[in-house]
Amino acid sequence: MNILRYFKRYRFNPKKFRLGMRTFKTGLAVFLVLLLFYLWSWEGMQIAALTAVFSLREDFDQSVHFGMSRIIANSIGGFYALLYFVLERVFPSNPLVLLLGVPIGVMLTIMTCVATNTGGAIIGGAAAFLIISLSIPYGDSVLYVFTRVFETFFGVFIAILVNYDMDRIRAILLKKPR
């Protein structure tokens, strides 16, 4: 069968199975998110942890750039989720709101992300829209949207902080003695 030829490139290479600095920083960022959410008894750590993974890039500048794009894109997705929520309340139990409103909301989120130059975070913005619009607990609409966006901000902040501190530590360790 021809489809098996596509899987040949996905063989495990033990030489590539190593812990690099970016992987370590990502694990550290996820640990800090989980620890802080646990200590403060906050819910929603999965969004913050995922955002930390997505936002941790090669260096501090790239993390800041991608993190800002992610916050903006998630805010865009959250905004359209609020509009979807309004439609849902105006037309309760109408299946067309779900069947047309959600795809249109995804398209508007993508179009707005492209128009605001946050194209690198389109998937995050669309995911935010879908997570919010398809899982809003009844009565928690506005608070739920702001909570999800805050979780994104928190994950970005931790990723940027870890990248900044690790870059400073690396610079200190690599500094040659005089």
Number of C-alpha atoms within 10 A of each C-alpha: 4 6 7 7 8 8 9 8 7 7 7 8 7 7 6 7 8 8 8 9 11 15 15 11 21 23 16 18 28 23 15 18 26 18 13 12 19 12 9 9 10 11 12 15 22 16 22 28 27 17 27 33 21 19 30 29 22 14 15 20 13 15 24 21 15 21 26 18 23 28 25 23 32 29 23 24 33 29 21 27 29 21 15 22 21 13 15 18 12 11 12 10 10 12 11 11 19 16 10 10 20 19 13 15 22 22 13 16 28 23 13 18 25 15 10 13 13 20 18 15 24 25 18 23 29 25 18 28 29 20 17 26 26 14 11 18 10 8 8 9 18 14 11 19 25 15 17 22 26 18 26 29 23 21 30 29 23 25 31 26 17 23 27 17 13 17 15 13 12 11 11 10 10 9 9 7 5 3
